[in-house]
């Protein structure tokens, strides 16, 4: 019975960890600290540099 509860607990924890979603936010600025509107921000995989996600900054240079 202990093995069942241990297996069930591990399966539950694993499913919760997989279901998490991260949000990356920031601001794109130039060398004079001015915001860069309409800049494309890309998130690439470290393994093979494939595109994971992308966003475009708003008029204040903010992206999410």
N, CA, C and O of each residue as an XYZ file, in Angstrom:
256
protein
N       0.825     -1.196      0.000
C       0.000      0.000      0.000
C       0.870      1.261      0.000
O       0.512      2.266     -0.615
N       2.025      1.203      0.699
C       2.916      2.365      0.714
C       3.452      2.656     -0.682
O       3.602      3.817     -1.064
N       3.742      1.596     -1.449
C       4.242      1.782     -2.810
C       3.202      2.479     -3.676
O       3.540      3.318     -4.511
N       1.933      2.126     -3.474
C       0.867      2.763     -4.247
C       0.816      4.256     -3.957
O       0.753      5.066     -4.882
N       0.841      4.627     -2.674
C       0.787      6.044     -2.314
C       2.017      6.799     -2.799
O       1.915      7.944     -3.239
N       3.174      6.159     -2.718
C       4.398      6.781     -3.201
C       4.326      6.995     -4.714
O       4.666      8.070     -5.210
N       3.887      5.978     -5.439
C       3.759      6.097     -6.896
C       2.732      7.155     -7.272
O       2.959      7.948     -8.186
N       1.611      7.170     -6.574
C       0.563      8.148     -6.844
C       1.065      9.563     -6.578
O       0.804     10.478     -7.359
N       1.789      9.738     -5.469
C       2.313     11.055     -5.112
C       3.319     11.542     -6.148
O       3.282     12.705     -6.551
N       4.216     10.661     -6.579
C       5.195     11.048     -7.585
C       4.530     11.400     -8.915
O       4.940     12.344     -9.590
N       3.521     10.647     -9.280
C       2.800     10.939    -10.523
C       2.086     12.292    -10.433
O       2.073     13.051    -11.402
N       1.503     12.590     -9.295
C       0.802     13.861     -9.105
C       1.785     15.030     -9.152
O       1.520     16.040     -9.803
N       2.902     14.896     -8.472
C       3.902     15.959     -8.466
C       4.456     16.175     -9.872
O       4.651     17.315    -10.294
N       4.707     15.101    -10.588
C       5.227     15.215    -11.951
C       4.240     15.930    -12.861
O       4.640     16.772    -13.664
N       2.966     15.608    -12.746
C       1.974     16.245    -13.608
C       1.830     17.727    -13.276
O       1.578     18.537    -14.168
N       1.986     18.088    -12.009
C       1.906     19.498    -11.641
C       3.113     20.266    -12.163
O       2.975     21.411    -12.595
N       4.276     19.662    -12.129
C       5.490     20.326    -12.615
C       5.439     20.550    -14.119
O       5.905     21.580    -14.605
N       4.886     19.612    -14.854
C       4.801     19.737    -16.311
C       3.791     20.817    -16.693
O       3.967     21.487    -17.711
N       2.749     20.996    -15.907
C       1.694     21.936    -16.237
C       2.032     23.389    -15.966
O       1.226     24.266    -16.279
N       3.197     23.678    -15.394
C       3.544     25.055    -15.089
C       3.936     25.802    -16.347
O       4.538     25.239    -17.261
N       3.586     27.081    -16.381
C       3.924     27.929    -17.518
C       4.619     29.171    -16.980
O       4.146     29.794    -16.029
N       5.728     29.523    -17.584
C       6.484     30.700    -17.176
C       6.183     31.859    -18.119
O       5.925     31.668    -19.308
N       6.224     33.048    -17.567
C       6.028     34.255    -18.365
C       7.273     35.114    -18.230
O       7.711     35.424    -17.122
N       7.830     35.489    -19.353
C       9.011     36.347    -19.371
C       8.580     37.728    -19.821
O       7.957     37.883    -20.871
N       8.917     38.736    -19.019
C       8.584     40.113    -19.371
C       9.847     40.957    -19.312
O      10.823     40.576    -18.665
N       9.832     42.087    -19.976
C      10.977     42.980    -19.936
C      10.751     44.212    -20.774
O       9.654     44.442    -21.283
N      11.789     44.998    -20.912
C      11.727     46.214    -21.725
C      12.970     46.268    -22.599
O      14.082     46.009    -22.137
N      12.771     46.603    -23.850
C      13.872     46.740    -24.798
C      14.226     48.217    -24.879
O      13.380     49.061    -25.173
N      15.522     48.518    -24.607
C      15.985     49.914    -24.654
C      17.255     50.001    -25.499
O      17.950     49.005    -25.701
N      17.545     51.210    -25.989
C      18.779     51.419    -26.748
C      19.903     51.855    -25.799
O      19.733     51.833    -24.580
N      21.043     52.247    -26.361
C      22.197     52.605    -25.533
C      21.991     53.885    -24.732
O      22.716     54.138    -23.770
N      21.002     54.697    -25.127
C      20.687     55.923    -24.390
C      19.501     55.736    -23.454
O      18.952     56.712    -22.942
N      19.100     54.476    -23.225
C      17.977     54.101    -22.348
C      16.621     54.557    -22.874
O      15.677     54.711    -22.098
N      16.513     54.775    -24.186
C      15.227     55.091    -24.800
C      14.526     53.783    -25.152
O      15.177     52.850    -25.625
N      13.200     53.691    -24.931
C      12.485     52.460    -25.279
C      12.473     52.229    -26.784
O      12.402     53.177    -27.565
N      12.543     50.960    -27.184
C      12.495     50.595    -28.600
C      11.133     49.972    -28.921
O      10.903     48.803    -28.609
N      10.238     50.731    -29.533
C       8.928     50.184    -29.889
C       9.032     49.235    -31.081
O       9.903     49.387    -31.938
N       8.145     48.270    -31.120
C       8.021     47.313    -32.227
C       9.269     46.445    -32.429
O       9.518     45.975    -33.539
N      10.047     46.231    -31.376
C      11.213     45.350    -31.475
C      10.749     43.899    -31.321
O       9.890     43.604    -30.490
N      11.310     43.011    -32.111
C      10.982     41.592    -32.014
C      11.896     40.946    -30.981
O      13.118     41.076    -31.049
N      11.288     40.246    -30.019
C      12.027     39.546    -28.971
C      11.783     38.057    -29.175
O      10.635     37.615    -29.227
N      12.857     37.282    -29.291
C      12.725     35.849    -29.553
C      13.313     35.037    -28.404
O      14.356     35.387    -27.851
N      12.634     33.959    -28.054
C      13.124     32.989    -27.083
C      13.550     31.758    -27.864
O      12.728     31.115    -28.517
N      14.857     31.425    -27.797
C      15.403     30.306    -28.545
C      15.796     29.180    -27.600
O      16.189     29.423    -26.459
N      15.690     27.972    -28.076
C      16.111     26.804    -27.317
C      17.640     26.797    -27.212
O      18.332     27.002    -28.208
N      18.164     26.562    -26.004
C      19.616     26.521    -25.813
C      20.231     25.304    -26.495
O      21.403     25.319    -26.871
N      19.443     24.264    -26.648
C      19.956     23.015    -27.219
C      20.311     23.158    -28.693
O      21.399     22.769    -29.118
N      19.372     23.727    -29.483
C      19.605     23.770    -30.934
C      19.170     25.086    -31.582
O      19.062     25.162    -32.806
N      18.929     26.092    -30.797
C      18.561     27.437    -31.281
C      17.260     27.478    -32.075
O      17.076     28.370    -32.904
N      16.358     26.534    -31.839
C      15.051     26.604    -32.487
C      14.180     27.622    -31.762
O      14.334     27.846    -30.561
N      13.277     28.227    -32.496
C      12.387     29.241    -31.944
C      11.359     28.590    -31.027
O      10.629     27.686    -31.432
N      11.314     29.065    -29.782
C      10.344     28.567    -28.807
C       9.139     29.490    -28.773
O       7.998     29.026    -28.780
N       9.385     30.798    -28.735
C       8.310     31.787    -28.684
C       8.882     33.141    -29.110
O      10.098     33.327    -29.160
N       7.985     34.079    -29.414
C       8.422     35.426    -29.745
C       7.358     36.429    -29.351
O       6.198     36.070    -29.146
N       7.754     37.680    -29.246
C       6.829     38.763    -28.909
C       7.337     40.032    -29.577
O       8.481     40.096    -30.028
N       6.483     41.031    -29.634
C       6.847     42.338    -30.173
C       6.627     43.362    -29.065
O       5.589     43.355    -28.403
N       7.600     44.233    -28.866
C       7.483     45.238    -27.808
C       6.462     46.314    -28.193
O       6.248     46.600    -29.371
N       5.840     46.900    -27.168
C       4.849     47.948    -27.415
C       5.538     49.300    -27.571
O       6.761     49.358    -27.695
N       4.774     50.380    -27.567
C       5.347     51.721    -27.783
C       6.310     52.130    -26.680
O       7.151     53.003    -26.897
N       6.209     51.522    -25.501
C       7.123     51.806    -24.407
C       8.284     50.820    -24.349
O       9.091     50.870    -23.420
N       8.376     49.923    -25.330
C       9.441     48.938    -25.380
C       9.208     47.720    -24.512
O      10.101     46.885    -24.372
N       8.023     47.598    -23.924
C       7.708     46.505    -23.006
C       7.187     45.304    -23.788
O       6.398     45.449    -24.721
N       7.645     44.108    -23.387
C       7.158     42.870    -24.005
C       6.792     41.873    -22.924
O       7.249     41.966    -21.785
N       5.951     40.909    -23.306
C       5.550     39.816    -22.412
C       5.441     38.550    -23.209
O       5.115     37.499    -22.657
